Amino acid sequence: MHIRYSAPGRINLIGEHTDYNLGFALPIALPQRASATFTPDSSRALEVWSAFAGGSMRIGLDTVPGKERGWAAYVAGVVWALQRAGIAVPGGTMTITSAVEIGSGLSSSAALECAVLGALLTAADVDLDRVDQARIAQLAENEYVGAPTGLLDQLASLFGEPGQAMLIDFRDVTVQPVRFDPESSGVALLLIDSRARHAHAGGEYAARRASCERAAADLGVAWLREVSDVPALGAVKDPVDARRARHVLTENQRVLDCVAALASSDFVAVGALWNASHASMRDDFEITTPHLDLIAAAAVQAGALGARMTGGGFGGCVIALVPQERVKVVADAVFRAVRDAGYPKPGISRTHAGAGAGA
């Protein structure tokens, strides 16, 4: 029996670092996917070959956090998280391929986790709802890999639909479809890969999360989602923590405003919200880089309706909404600005909302 399962990467249209604060986000699934092809057998291990790593790894079904590193940790983490959830995982051979660029901020890790998870659940003949699947994949990333990410990436990979964004409420863990088809309004979604790579397991992501937790504690709440107005942040002791919290509060409102603008296909308003989001990530949350700031600014100056970094930060991609007649002008302007600053040549492509995980 050969089982093939795939899952997409994602772009977060708006709502960065809001997930672990139980706020709102608005991602889309990408056309690019990771795939896992699995042949179960009676062994007590997975023999996993990875096309992107160019090698194989033997992962015992009794694996525990700390046993595997690198790409294999994501696979092993899913095995461990399933076992912890009481789901018996079969051994076998697995081949993994992925078209989601690693370290690009497009959630290659969640795509890999959800593809492996789907293949193993299919082999085990276990039917889990998508929210439970997302929690298992998140547990793998948090506890096995050691990256303190929220649920955004996994939910986006599992719930994606063509032509739809997803309004995720992380307090209630609900996913509501929101029509996202800028092409029908004469607007292109550009994905601009800076080629600067990042790693979420690094300290900066964890530091931002800790900062948000301190701010919430100062305010006497469990989560920043419970804070309704920015003036309340005057009670936060550390001014840096207060700025981090201000980003979260204002970003939550921008997500809701973006959903409202999309309801009337007002992409000018959406673009303005993206610009404000990027400024907040740059100035309050401090997760952009001069490289990403340059790309976003060059795109807007050349005629994009809006541009923002997408993903966890410190590298990765910028997204831009561009009138279709300005796509070449904007792309050329970004290429020039990046070249003149001495950065690597970016990858620029048009993209759209794709389907979620499935066989």
Disulfide bonds with the S-S distance in Angstrom:
none
